Amino acid sequence: ARQWEQSGHWGKYRENMFVIPDEVPNVEDEGPLVSDDAQWMALKPMNCPAHVLIFRQGIKSYRDLPLRFYENGCCHRNEPHGALHGLMRVRQFTQDDAHIFCREDQIVEEVRAFCELADRIYKDFGFTYSIKLALRPEKRFGTEEMWDMAETELRDAVVRAGLATEAYGWEELPGEGAFYAPKLEWHLTDAIGRTWQVGTIQSDRVLPERLDASYIGEDGERHRPIMLHRAIFGSYERFIGILIEHYAGRFPVWLAPVQAVVATIVSDADGYAEEAAAKLAAAGIRVETDLRNEKINYKVREHSVAKVPVLLVVGKREAEEGKVAVRRLGSQAQEIMTLDEAIAMLREEATPPDLRG
């Protein structure tokens, strides 16, 4: 627990950490199960201190900055039993965690670039969002000057990105920051009007100080870097839960786990269905076949319940003509097209919006 004591998490966050002693208790011993001089260890509740230790390996120059570390890090937090809620709040989760070590003059540009990245990603997923600036809490580390600078830098970056407006729900939240840094928060609004706080970026001068991170400046002296904590999805488990709720399971083609199913009307079309599925898979489509000896209405109904966005129906005629009958989830209509046309259409829809031409 030495690292967590130095970072400040042991004093501020210990009740939310899974901790164990480094000695095995003797259950036959009549004395205390854990001795007074036992050393305590903790499962990692966040990735920040470890990234500082990585930064400290070797000597860093001002020319090396900004230095960005990214990790799909698994964390454990001892959430109260009553707070656990499906995928939305769990005790073990993986997050898209990154930490940017930069100079004072680089902060605003790094945060502005993150604001643009978050804007693009959330819009790709079909969300609207608001941005909040969570300001210094009552119990915190660091000087007032450090907090003044950090809050001003985050505010300036949002202004420079053009997002500090009423249209983006801009708001400042006194007392809502972390104990080591103020933070920008992205609050998503789902299809039925609920809001979820997901992305965040924090401007931190406290952890580099407490964990003795430094770089050599242009003047040849040691300087403290600024540490920007940032995540877009936050907990993957929670973000997936939000997506399921937002789309009610009816994902657009590019997000759907199974993007298309090739279903046969008669067994004579089995070979063509497998050939069509192979061509779709080669084009990057996540596809399955349904060759069961069942009526096509049964197959359509079953795949509709499974929320498969596109069903390609093939019979003897389609096999002879090299075509497919395309049925969309939620529609009774079908469109006849060649297999090549269907592949081109699905390949376009399977591309994330930000990557389309």
TORLUM-462238 format. One record per residue: x, y, z of N, C-alpha, C in turn. Coordinates in steps of 0.05 Angstrom, whole numbers. Layout:
<pts>
<pt <X; Y; Z>; <X; Y; Z>; <X; Y; Z>>
...
</pts>
This chain:
<pts>
<pt <16; -24; 0>; <0; 0; 0>; <17; 25; 0>>
<pt <44; 22; -1>; <62; 46; 1>; <56; 65; -22>>
<pt <53; 55; -46>; <48; 72; -69>; <22; 88; -65>>
<pt <1; 75; -55>; <-25; 88; -51>; <-24; 109; -29>>
<pt <-7; 104; -9>; <-3; 124; 12>; <10; 149; 1>>
<pt <30; 145; -16>; <45; 167; -27>; <27; 183; -46>>
<pt <10; 170; -62>; <-7; 183; -81>; <-30; 198; -67>>
<pt <-37; 190; -42>; <-59; 202; -28>; <-85; 185; -29>>
<pt <-85; 165; -45>; <-110; 149; -48>; <-115; 133; -22>>
<pt <-94; 125; -8>; <-98; 109; 17>; <-114; 125; 37>>
<pt <-109; 151; 39>; <-124; 167; 59>; <-151; 176; 49>>
<pt <-154; 180; 23>; <-179; 191; 12>; <-198; 170; 0>>
<pt <-187; 146; -7>; <-203; 127; -23>; <-202; 99; -12>>
<pt <-190; 94; 12>; <-185; 67; 21>; <-211; 51; 24>>
<pt <-233; 64; 32>; <-258; 49; 37>; <-269; 37; 11>>
<pt <-260; 47; -12>; <-269; 37; -38>; <-249; 18; -51>>
<pt <-228; 10; -36>; <-207; -7; -46>; <-210; -35; -34>>
<pt <-203; -56; -49>; <-201; -83; -38>; <-172; -86; -27>>
<pt <-170; -89; -1>; <-144; -91; 12>; <-140; -117; 26>>
<pt <-116; -127; 26>; <-110; -153; 39>; <-82; -150; 52>>
<pt <-77; -165; 75>; <-51; -164; 87>; <-32; -182; 72>>
<pt <-6; -177; 74>; <14; -193; 60>; <22; -218; 75>>
<pt <9; -224; 98>; <15; -248; 112>; <-10; -265; 114>>
<pt <-6; -291; 115>; <-29; -310; 116>; <-36; -314; 145>>
<pt <-60; -308; 154>; <-68; -311; 181>; <-68; -341; 189>>
<pt <-61; -347; 214>; <-62; -374; 225>; <-88; -376; 241>>
<pt <-107; -391; 230>; <-133; -392; 242>; <-133; -406; 269>>
<pt <-111; -422; 275>; <-109; -435; 300>; <-97; -418; 322>>
<pt <-86; -395; 313>; <-74; -377; 332>; <-96; -362; 347>>
<pt <-93; -361; 374>; <-113; -347; 390>; <-110; -316; 389>>
<pt <-88; -307; 378>; <-83; -279; 376>; <-98; -266; 353>>
<pt <-92; -241; 347>; <-106; -227; 325>; <-99; -241; 298>>
<pt <-119; -241; 280>; <-115; -253; 254>; <-93; -239; 238>>
<pt <-91; -213; 241>; <-71; -198; 227>; <-54; -182; 247>>
<pt <-28; -185; 246>; <-11; -171; 266>; <-10; -141; 260>>
<pt <-2; -127; 281>; <-1; -97; 278>; <19; -88; 258>>
<pt <40; -104; 253>; <61; -95; 234>; <57; -107; 206>>
<pt <34; -118; 201>; <28; -129; 174>; <29; -107; 153>>
<pt <39; -114; 130>; <39; -95; 107>; <13; -101; 91>>
<pt <0; -80; 82>; <-25; -83; 67>; <-20; -79; 38>>
<pt <-34; -95; 22>; <-34; -92; -7>; <-62; -86; -16>>
<pt <-64; -74; -40>; <-90; -66; -50>; <-92; -73; -80>>
<pt <-115; -83; -88>; <-121; -86; -117>; <-124; -58; -129>>
<pt <-114; -55; -153>; <-113; -29; -166>; <-140; -18; -171>>
<pt <-147; 5; -159>; <-173; 18; -165>; <-172; 37; -188>>
<pt <-149; 46; -195>; <-145; 64; -218>; <-116; 61; -228>>
<pt <-111; 72; -252>; <-85; 67; -265>; <-65; 90; -262>>
<pt <-74; 112; -250>; <-58; 137; -250>; <-30; 134; -238>>
<pt <-28; 124; -213>; <-1; 122; -201>; <18; 105; -217>>
<pt <8; 83; -229>; <26; 65; -244>; <37; 80; -269>>
<pt <21; 97; -281>; <30; 111; -305>; <51; 132; -297>>
<pt <49; 143; -273>; <70; 162; -263>; <96; 146; -260>>
<pt <95; 122; -249>; <119; 106; -246>; <132; 99; -273>>
<pt <115; 94; -293>; <126; 89; -320>; <140; 115; -330>>
<pt <127; 138; -326>; <139; 163; -335>; <166; 168; -322>>
<pt <169; 159; -297>; <193; 164; -282>; <217; 147; -291>>
<pt <212; 127; -308>; <234; 110; -317>; <251; 125; -337>>
<pt <275; 130; -330>; <293; 146; -347>; <289; 176; -344>>
<pt <306; 191; -356>; <305; 220; -354>; <289; 231; -378>>
<pt <270; 248; -372>; <253; 259; -393>; <261; 288; -398>>
<pt <261; 296; -424>; <267; 323; -432>; <241; 338; -439>>
<pt <243; 365; -439>; <220; 381; -447>; <213; 375; -476>>
<pt <233; 365; -492>; <228; 358; -520>; <211; 333; -522>>
<pt <211; 316; -502>; <195; 291; -502>; <165; 295; -498>>
<pt <158; 319; -488>; <131; 324; -481>; <115; 338; -504>>
<pt <89; 332; -507>; <73; 315; -489>; <79; 286; -494>>
<pt <78; 271; -472>; <82; 242; -472>; <55; 229; -463>>
<pt <44; 212; -481>; <17; 201; -476>; <19; 171; -471>>
<pt <8; 163; -449>; <6; 134; -442>; <-24; 126; -443>>
<pt <-29; 103; -455>; <-56; 93; -457>; <-57; 64; -448>>
<pt <-79; 56; -435>; <-82; 29; -425>; <-111; 22; -423>>
<pt <-118; -2; -434>; <-144; -14; -428>; <-141; -28; -401>>
<pt <-143; -13; -380>; <-135; -23; -353>; <-158; -34; -338>>
<pt <-153; -58; -326>; <-173; -71; -309>; <-170; -60; -280>>
<pt <-192; -50; -269>; <-191; -39; -242>; <-212; -53; -224>>
<pt <-208; -51; -198>; <-226; -63; -178>; <-233; -42; -158>>
<pt <-259; -38; -153>; <-268; -19; -133>; <-289; -32; -115>>
<pt <-286; -29; -90>; <-304; -41; -70>; <-330; -25; -67>>
<pt <-346; -26; -88>; <-371; -11; -88>; <-390; -23; -67>>
<pt <-406; -7; -53>; <-426; -18; -34>; <-445; -37; -49>>
<pt <-453; -58; -36>; <-471; -78; -48>; <-496; -65; -60>>
<pt <-507; -46; -46>; <-532; -34; -55>; <-529; -16; -79>>
<pt <-503; -8; -85>; <-498; 9; -108>; <-494; -6; -134>>
<pt <-490; -33; -132>; <-485; -49; -156>; <-510; -50; -173>>
<pt <-507; -47; -199>; <-530; -44; -217>; <-524; -54; -245>>
<pt <-527; -80; -250>; <-523; -91; -276>; <-495; -84; -287>>
<pt <-494; -76; -312>; <-469; -67; -324>; <-462; -39; -316>>
<pt <-482; -24; -305>; <-478; 5; -300>; <-459; 10; -277>>
<pt <-458; -8; -257>; <-439; -4; -235>; <-431; -32; -226>>
<pt <-405; -38; -229>; <-394; -64; -223>; <-369; -60; -206>>
<pt <-359; -82; -195>; <-335; -80; -178>; <-309; -85; -193>>
<pt <-311; -99; -216>; <-287; -102; -233>; <-295; -92; -261>>
<pt <-278; -74; -272>; <-285; -63; -297>; <-259; -56; -312>>
<pt <-262; -52; -338>; <-240; -44; -355>; <-246; -16; -367>>
<pt <-226; 2; -366>; <-231; 29; -376>; <-210; 37; -396>>
<pt <-218; 55; -414>; <-199; 66; -434>; <-184; 89; -421>>
<pt <-164; 83; -407>; <-151; 102; -390>; <-126; 112; -403>>
<pt <-122; 139; -404>; <-98; 151; -415>; <-89; 174; -397>>
<pt <-63; 178; -397>; <-51; 200; -382>; <-31; 214; -399>>
<pt <-34; 240; -401>; <-17; 257; -418>; <0; 273; -400>>
<pt <26; 270; -402>; <45; 286; -387>; <55; 309; -406>>
<pt <51; 334; -397>; <56; 356; -415>; <67; 380; -399>>
<pt <76; 400; -414>; <86; 425; -403>; <62; 444; -399>>
<pt <67; 465; -384>; <46; 485; -379>; <35; 496; -405>>
<pt <52; 502; -424>; <44; 515; -448>; <29; 496; -467>>
<pt <28; 470; -461>; <15; 451; -478>; <-13; 443; -469>>
<pt <-20; 451; -445>; <-45; 440; -432>; <-70; 447; -448>>
<pt <-73; 472; -454>; <-98; 481; -467>; <-102; 467; -494>>
<pt <-80; 465; -510>; <-83; 452; -536>; <-89; 422; -533>>
<pt <-76; 408; -513>; <-82; 380; -509>; <-111; 376; -501>>
<pt <-122; 392; -484>; <-149; 390; -475>; <-168; 396; -498>>
<pt <-162; 417; -513>; <-179; 425; -536>; <-180; 401; -556>>
<pt <-158; 389; -562>; <-157; 366; -581>; <-174; 343; -570>>
<pt <-173; 339; -544>; <-190; 318; -532>; <-219; 324; -534>>
<pt <-227; 350; -531>; <-255; 358; -533>; <-265; 351; -562>>
<pt <-249; 357; -582>; <-257; 351; -609>; <-259; 321; -614>>
<pt <-241; 305; -603>; <-242; 276; -606>; <-267; 265; -593>>
<pt <-273; 274; -568>; <-297; 265; -554>; <-322; 272; -569>>
<pt <-323; 297; -580>; <-346; 306; -595>; <-351; 287; -619>>
<pt <-330; 281; -633>; <-333; 264; -657>; <-343; 236; -649>>
<pt <-332; 224; -628>; <-339; 197; -621>; <-367; 195; -610>>
<pt <-375; 214; -593>; <-402; 212; -582>; <-423; 216; -604>>
<pt <-418; 234; -623>; <-437; 238; -645>; <-438; 214; -663>>
<pt <-415; 200; -667>; <-416; 175; -682>; <-435; 155; -670>>
<pt <-435; 154; -643>; <-453; 135; -629>; <-482; 144; -628>>
<pt <-487; 168; -637>; <-514; 178; -638>; <-523; 193; -613>>
<pt <-504; 201; -596>; <-511; 215; -572>; <-510; 245; -575>>
<pt <-527; 259; -560>; <-522; 287; -554>; <-510; 288; -526>>
<pt <-497; 310; -519>; <-484; 311; -493>; <-482; 340; -483>>
<pt <-476; 342; -458>; <-470; 368; -445>; <-443; 365; -432>>
<pt <-430; 388; -428>; <-403; 389; -415>; <-405; 404; -389>>
<pt <-394; 393; -368>; <-393; 406; -341>; <-364; 409; -332>>
<pt <-359; 430; -318>; <-333; 434; -306>; <-336; 430; -276>>
<pt <-325; 408; -265>; <-327; 402; -236>; <-303; 416; -222>>
<pt <-310; 434; -204>; <-290; 451; -191>; <-280; 439; -164>>
<pt <-262; 453; -151>; <-248; 442; -128>; <-266; 434; -105>>
<pt <-262; 410; -94>; <-278; 401; -71>; <-268; 413; -45>>
<pt <-283; 410; -24>; <-274; 421; 2>; <-249; 407; 12>>
<pt <-248; 380; 9>; <-225; 365; 18>; <-208; 359; -7>>
<pt <-184; 370; -8>; <-167; 367; -32>; <-138; 371; -24>>
<pt <-121; 362; -43>; <-92; 366; -41>; <-85; 389; -59>>
<pt <-62; 401; -54>; <-52; 422; -72>; <-59; 450; -62>>
<pt <-45; 470; -73>; <-48; 498; -64>; <-71; 511; -80>>
<pt <-80; 533; -70>; <-102; 548; -84>; <-92; 557; -111>>
<pt <-66; 565; -113>; <-55; 573; -139>; <-56; 551; -159>>
<pt <-49; 526; -151>; <-50; 503; -169>; <-79; 499; -179>>
<pt <-98; 501; -161>; <-126; 496; -169>; <-136; 519; -187>>
<pt <-128; 543; -182>; <-135; 566; -199>; <-126; 561; -228>>
<pt <-101; 553; -230>; <-89; 549; -257>; <-103; 526; -271>>
<pt <-108; 504; -257>; <-120; 480; -269>; <-148; 486; -279>>
<pt <-164; 499; -262>; <-192; 505; -270>; <-192; 525; -294>>
<pt <-174; 544; -294>; <-174; 564; -316>; <-166; 550; -342>>
<pt <-147; 532; -341>; <-137; 518; -365>; <-160; 501; -378>>
<pt <-174; 487; -361>; <-196; 470; -372>; <-218; 488; -384>>
<pt <-224; 510; -370>; <-245; 528; -380>; <-236; 540; -407>>
<pt <-211; 549; -409>; <-201; 561; -433>; <-201; 541; -457>>
<pt <-195; 516; -451>; <-195; 496; -472>; <-222; 491; -484>>
<pt <-243; 490; -467>; <-270; 487; -477>; <-279; 511; -493>>
<pt <-272; 535; -484>; <-278; 559; -499>; <-265; 558; -526>>
<pt <-239; 550; -527>; <-225; 549; -552>; <-237; 528; -571>>
<pt <-248; 507; -560>; <-261; 486; -576>; <-289; 494; -585>>
<pt <-299; 517; -575>; <-325; 527; -582>; <-348; 511; -569>>
<pt <-343; 498; -546>; <-363; 482; -534>; <-374; 493; -508>>
<pt <-363; 516; -499>; <-373; 528; -474>; <-397; 546; -480>>
<pt <-418; 533; -490>; <-442; 548; -498>; <-467; 534; -487>>
<pt <-489; 549; -488>; <-514; 538; -478>; <-523; 513; -494>>
<pt <-516; 513; -520>; <-523; 491; -537>; <-510; 465; -528>>
<pt <-487; 466; -515>; <-474; 442; -504>; <-479; 439; -474>>
<pt <-498; 454; -463>; <-505; 451; -435>; <-482; 458; -416>>
<pt <-465; 477; -424>; <-442; 484; -408>; <-450; 493; -380>>
<pt <-437; 482; -360>; <-444; 488; -332>; <-420; 483; -315>>
<pt <-416; 499; -294>; <-395; 494; -275>; <-407; 484; -249>>
<pt <-394; 463; -237>; <-404; 449; -214>; <-386; 453; -190>>
<pt <-391; 472; -173>; <-373; 477; -150>; <-372; 452; -131>>
<pt <-348; 446; -122>; <-344; 424; -103>; <-345; 396; -114>>
<pt <-348; 393; -141>; <-352; 366; -152>; <-326; 354; -163>>
<pt <-304; 368; -161>; <-279; 357; -172>; <-268; 334; -155>>
<pt <-247; 321; -166>; <-233; 300; -151>; <-215; 314; -130>>
<pt <-205; 298; -111>; <-189; 310; -90>; <-162; 320; -100>>
<pt <-154; 312; -124>; <-128; 320; -135>; <-130; 338; -159>>
<pt <-154; 341; -171>; <-156; 357; -196>; <-185; 364; -203>>
<pt <-189; 387; -215>; <-215; 393; -227>; <-218; 376; -252>>
<pt <-242; 374; -263>; <-246; 357; -286>; <-269; 367; -303>>
<pt <-266; 362; -329>; <-287; 366; -348>; <-302; 339; -350>>
<pt <-329; 340; -350>; <-345; 316; -351>; <-363; 318; -376>>
<pt <-366; 296; -390>; <-385; 294; -412>; <-409; 277; -403>>
<pt <-433; 290; -404>; <-458; 277; -396>; <-474; 271; -421>>
<pt <-477; 245; -427>; <-492; 236; -451>; <-522; 236; -445>>
<pt <-538; 242; -465>; <-567; 239; -463>; <-575; 216; -482>>
<pt <-590; 197; -470>; <-598; 174; -487>; <-625; 178; -500>>
<pt <-635; 158; -514>; <-658; 161; -531>; <-684; 168; -515>>
<pt <-684; 162; -489>; <-708; 168; -474>; <-703; 190; -453>>
<pt <-682; 205; -458>; <-677; 229; -442>; <-661; 226; -417>>
<pt <-651; 202; -411>; <-634; 199; -387>; <-606; 208; -392>>
<pt <-592; 218; -372>; <-565; 228; -375>; <-546; 209; -360>>
<pt <-522; 206; -372>; <-501; 189; -361>; <-475; 203; -363>>
<pt <-460; 204; -341>; <-434; 217; -342>; <-413; 196; -349>>
<pt <-398; 201; -371>; <-380; 181; -381>; <-351; 193; -384>>
<pt <-346; 208; -405>; <-319; 218; -410>; <-311; 239; -390>>
<pt <-284; 241; -387>; <-274; 261; -369>; <-245; 267; -376>>
<pt <-236; 292; -370>; <-208; 298; -371>; <-202; 316; -348>>
<pt <-180; 311; -334>; <-173; 325; -309>; <-145; 337; -312>>
<pt <-141; 361; -302>; <-115; 374; -303>; <-103; 372; -275>>
<pt <-82; 356; -272>; <-72; 348; -246>; <-43; 357; -242>>
<pt <-39; 373; -221>; <-12; 380; -213>; <-4; 366; -187>>
<pt <-23; 353; -174>; <-19; 341; -148>; <-3; 315; -150>>
<pt <-13; 295; -166>; <1; 269; -167>; <30; 271; -177>>
<pt <36; 288; -198>; <64; 290; -205>; <82; 300; -182>>
<pt <70; 318; -166>; <85; 328; -143>; <88; 307; -122>>
<pt <67; 293; -114>; <68; 273; -93>; <85; 249; -101>>
<pt <85; 242; -127>; <100; 218; -136>; <126; 226; -149>>
<pt <134; 251; -147>; <160; 261; -155>; <166; 256; -185>>
<pt <147; 263; -202>; <152; 261; -231>; <165; 288; -240>>
<pt <184; 286; -258>; <197; 310; -267>; <209; 306; -295>>
<pt <215; 329; -308>; <229; 329; -334>; <250; 351; -333>>
<pt <269; 350; -351>; <289; 370; -353>; <280; 391; -373>>
<pt <278; 416; -363>; <269; 438; -380>; <290; 449; -398>>
<pt <283; 469; -414>; <302; 481; -432>; <324; 495; -417>>
<pt <318; 503; -392>; <338; 516; -375>; <357; 496; -361>>
<pt <354; 470; -366>; <371; 450; -353>; <362; 443; -325>>
<pt <340; 454; -315>; <331; 448; -288>; <308; 428; -289>>
<pt <302; 416; -265>; <280; 397; -263>; <253; 413; -260>>
<pt <233; 404; -274>; <206; 416; -273>; <185; 394; -270>>
<pt <163; 401; -258>; <141; 382; -255>; <124; 383; -281>>
<pt <117; 359; -292>; <98; 359; -314>; <70; 362; -304>>
<pt <52; 370; -321>; <23; 369; -315>; <13; 342; -324>>
<pt <-4; 330; -309>; <-15; 303; -316>; <-45; 306; -323>>
<pt <-52; 301; -347>; <-80; 301; -356>; <-91; 273; -356>>
<pt <-110; 268; -338>; <-124; 242; -338>; <-147; 243; -357>>
<pt <-149; 224; -375>; <-171; 226; -394>; <-183; 198; -401>>
<pt <-209; 198; -405>; <-223; 174; -414>; <-247; 183; -431>>
<pt <-253; 168; -451>; <-276; 174; -468>; <-300; 156; -461>>
<pt <-295; 130; -461>; <-316; 111; -454>; <-319; 107; -424>>
<pt <-297; 112; -409>; <-297; 105; -380>; <-297; 75; -377>>
<pt <-315; 65; -361>; <-318; 36; -359>; <-331; 25; -384>>
<pt <-317; 6; -398>; <-329; -6; -421>; <-356; -20; -415>>
<pt <-356; -33; -392>; <-381; -47; -384>; <-404; -27; -382>>
<pt <-399; -5; -370>; <-421; 15; -366>; <-428; 28; -393>>
<pt <-408; 33; -410>; <-415; 46; -436>; <-431; 27; -453>>
<pt <-424; 1; -452>; <-440; -19; -468>; <-468; -20; -457>>
<pt <-472; -19; -431>; <-498; -18; -419>; <-514; 6; -429>>
<pt <-501; 29; -430>; <-514; 54; -439>; <-522; 51; -468>>
<pt <-504; 39; -485>; <-511; 35; -513>; <-535; 17; -517>>
<pt <-536; -5; -501>; <-558; -23; -503>; <-584; -9; -496>>
<pt <-583; 7; -475>; <-607; 22; -467>; <-615; 43; -488>>
<pt <-595; 56; -499>; <-600; 78; -519>; <-613; 67; -544>>
<pt <-603; 44; -554>; <-614; 33; -579>; <-636; 12; -574>>
<pt <-641; 6; -548>; <-660; -16; -541>; <-652; -42; -555>>
<pt <-626; -46; -558>; <-616; -70; -571>; <-616; -70; -601>>
<pt <-628; -50; -613>; <-630; -48; -643>; <-607; -31; -653>>
<pt <-583; -43; -653>; <-559; -28; -661>; <-559; -22; -691>>
<pt <-547; 1; -699>; <-542; 5; -728>; <-523; -16; -737>>
<pt <-521; -20; -764>; <-506; -42; -775>; <-477; -41; -765>>
<pt <-464; -18; -764>; <-436; -17; -757>; <-430; -25; -728>>
<pt <-451; -24; -711>; <-447; -32; -683>; <-457; -60; -676>>
<pt <-474; -71; -693>; <-487; -97; -686>; <-466; -119; -684>>
<pt <-468; -137; -664>; <-450; -159; -662>; <-452; -178; -686>>
<pt <-477; -184; -695>; <-482; -198; -720>; <-495; -178; -739>>
<pt <-482; -172; -761>; <-492; -151; -778>; <-512; -161; -799>>
<pt <-509; -186; -806>; <-527; -197; -826>; <-529; -227; -823>>
<pt <-552; -238; -830>; <-556; -267; -831>; <-566; -275; -859>>
<pt <-554; -295; -871>; <-563; -305; -897>; <-581; -329; -890>>
<pt <-607; -327; -896>; <-626; -348; -889>; <-638; -360; -914>>
<pt <-640; -386; -915>; <-651; -400; -938>; <-681; -406; -936>>
<pt <-694; -406; -959>; <-722; -413; -961>; <-724; -443; -965>>
<pt <-707; -454; -982>; <-707; -483; -988>; <-678; -493; -986>>
<pt <-675; -519; -982>; <-649; -531; -978>; <-632; -530; -1004>>
<pt <-646; -527; -1027>; <-631; -525; -1052>; <-613; -501; -1053>>
<pt <-618; -481; -1036>; <-603; -456; -1036>; <-580; -456; -1016>>
<pt <-576; -479; -1002>; <-556; -479; -981>; <-528; -473; -991>>
<pt <-521; -484; -1013>; <-494; -479; -1024>; <-490; -450; -1031>>
<pt <-510; -438; -1043>; <-508; -410; -1051>; <-507; -392; -1026>>
<pt <-523; -399; -1005>; <-522; -384; -980>; <-495; -384; -967>>
<pt <-482; -407; -967>; <-455; -409; -956>; <-435; -393; -972>>
<pt <-438; -394; -999>; <-421; -378; -1016>; <-425; -348; -1012>>
<pt <-450; -340; -1009>; <-456; -312; -1004>; <-444; -303; -977>>
<pt <-447; -319; -957>; <-437; -313; -930>; <-406; -310; -931>>
<pt <-393; -328; -946>; <-364; -326; -948>; <-355; -300; -961>>
<pt <-369; -292; -982>; <-362; -266; -995>; <-368; -242; -976>>
<pt <-389; -244; -961>; <-395; -222; -942>; <-373; -221; -920>>
<pt <-365; -244; -910>; <-344; -245; -890>; <-318; -234; -901>>
<pt <-312; -241; -926>; <-287; -231; -938>; <-288; -201; -941>>
<pt <-312; -189; -943>; <-315; -160; -945>; <-315; -147; -918>>
<pt <-311; -162; -896>; <-310; -151; -869>; <-337; -150; -855>>
<pt <-357; -164; -865>; <-384; -163; -852>; <-385; -186; -832>>
<pt <-396; -181; -809>; <-400; -201; -789>; <-426; -216; -796>>
<pt <-424; -239; -807>; <-447; -253; -819>; <-450; -281; -809>>
<pt <-474; -291; -808>; <-480; -319; -801>; <-500; -329; -822>>
<pt <-502; -356; -823>; <-521; -369; -841>; <-542; -383; -825>>
<pt <-566; -385; -836>; <-588; -401; -823>; <-598; -420; -844>>
<pt <-588; -445; -843>; <-595; -465; -863>; <-614; -486; -852>>
<pt <-627; -480; -829>; <-644; -499; -816>; <-669; -506; -833>>
<pt <-679; -529; -829>; <-703; -538; -843>; <-728; -527; -829>>
<pt <-730; -500; -830>; <-753; -486; -818>; <-765; -467; -839>>
<pt <-790; -460; -835>; <-803; -441; -853>; <-790; -414; -850>>
<pt <-789; -399; -872>; <-775; -373; -873>; <-788; -353; -854>>
<pt <-814; -354; -850>; <-827; -336; -831>; <-817; -341; -802>>
<pt <-812; -366; -796>; <-801; -372; -769>; <-773; -361; -766>>
<pt <-757; -364; -787>; <-730; -353; -786>; <-730; -323; -784>>
<pt <-747; -310; -800>; <-748; -281; -799>; <-756; -271; -771>>
<pt <-776; -284; -759>; <-785; -276; -733>; <-763; -280; -712>>
<pt <-749; -303; -713>; <-728; -309; -694>; <-705; -289; -695>>
<pt <-696; -282; -719>; <-674; -263; -722>; <-683; -234; -716>>
<pt <-709; -229; -720>; <-719; -203; -712>; <-718; -200; -682>>
<pt <-726; -220; -667>; <-725; -220; -638>; <-696; -216; -629>>
<pt <-676; -228; -643>; <-648; -225; -637>; <-637; -199; -646>>
<pt <-653; -181; -658>; <-645; -154; -667>; <-623; -154; -688>>
<pt <-623; -174; -705>; <-604; -174; -727>; <-613; -152; -747>>
<pt <-597; -133; -754>; <-607; -110; -770>; <-614; -117; -799>>
<pt <-600; -137; -811>; <-605; -143; -840>; <-607; -173; -843>>
<pt <-628; -181; -857>; <-632; -210; -864>; <-632; -212; -894>>
<pt <-614; -230; -904>; <-612; -235; -933>; <-625; -262; -938>>
<pt <-648; -261; -951>; <-664; -286; -956>; <-657; -296; -984>>
<pt <-651; -322; -986>; <-645; -334; -1012>; <-661; -359; -1016>>
<pt <-672; -362; -1040>; <-685; -386; -1048>; <-673; -397; -1074>>
<pt <-688; -415; -1088>; <-677; -427; -1112>; <-673; -405; -1134>>
<pt <-692; -387; -1136>; <-690; -366; -1157>; <-666; -348; -1152>>
<pt <-663; -339; -1127>; <-641; -321; -1119>; <-614; -335; -1125>>
<pt <-613; -362; -1119>; <-588; -376; -1124>; <-582; -378; -1154>>
<pt <-602; -381; -1171>; <-598; -382; -1200>; <-589; -356; -1211>>
<pt <-600; -333; -1200>; <-595; -307; -1211>; <-573; -291; -1197>>
<pt <-562; -303; -1175>; <-541; -289; -1161>; <-551; -265; -1146>>
<pt <-575; -267; -1135>; <-587; -244; -1121>; <-594; -252; -1092>>
<pt <-603; -232; -1077>; <-612; -236; -1049>; <-637; -218; -1045>>
<pt <-654; -226; -1027>; <-677; -209; -1018>; <-670; -197; -991>>
<pt <-667; -171; -990>; <-657; -157; -966>; <-681; -148; -949>>
<pt <-682; -157; -924>; <-703; -149; -905>; <-690; -135; -882>>
<pt <-700; -111; -876>; <-690; -95; -853>; <-705; -101; -828>>
<pt <-692; -99; -806>; <-705; -103; -780>; <-727; -83; -776>>
<pt <-751; -92; -770>; <-774; -75; -765>; <-790; -68; -789>>
<pt <-782; -78; -813>; <-796; -73; -837>; <-807; -99; -850>>
<pt <-831; -97; -861>; <-842; -120; -875>; <-833; -121; -904>>
<pt <-823; -99; -914>; <-815; -97; -943>; <-788; -111; -947>>
<pt <-784; -119; -972>; <-758; -131; -979>; <-749; -119; -1006>>
<pt <-723; -118; -1010>; <-712; -107; -1034>; <-695; -128; -1048>>
<pt <-700; -133; -1073>; <-684; -152; -1088>; <-660; -138; -1101>>
<pt <-636; -149; -1096>; <-612; -137; -1109>; <-592; -159; -1113>>
<pt <-572; -153; -1129>; <-551; -173; -1133>; <-534; -176; -1108>>
<pt <-521; -198; -1106>; <-504; -203; -1082>; <-482; -181; -1081>>
<pt <-470; -174; -1103>; <-449; -153; -1103>; <-460; -127; -1093>>
<pt <-485; -120; -1101>; <-497; -95; -1092>; <-502; -96; -1062>>
<pt <-511; -119; -1052>; <-516; -122; -1023>; <-489; -120; -1007>>
<pt <-468; -132; -1018>; <-442; -130; -1004>; <-433; -101; -1003>>
<pt <-435; -86; -1025>; <-426; -58; -1025>; <-442; -42; -1006>>
<pt <-469; -47; -1005>; <-486; -32; -986>; <-479; -37; -957>>
<pt <-475; -63; -951>; <-469; -70; -923>; <-441; -61; -915>>
<pt <-422; -62; -934>; <-395; -53; -927>; <-395; -23; -920>>
<pt <-411; -8; -934>; <-414; 21; -928>; <-427; 25; -900>>
<pt <-448; 10; -895>; <-462; 13; -869>; <-447; 2; -846>>
<pt <-429; -17; -851>; <-413; -29; -830>; <-389; -12; -823>>
<pt <-383; 9; -838>; <-361; 27; -832>; <-370; 48; -812>>
<pt <-355; 52; -790>; <-363; 73; -771>; <-366; 100; -785>>
<pt <-386; 116; -776>; <-392; 141; -790>; <-368; 159; -795>>
<pt <-350; 160; -776>; <-327; 178; -778>; <-308; 170; -800>>
<pt <-309; 145; -809>; <-291; 135; -829>; <-303; 133; -857>>
<pt <-328; 140; -859>; <-341; 139; -885>; <-332; 162; -903>>
<pt <-333; 157; -929>; <-324; 178; -948>; <-344; 200; -950>>
</pts>
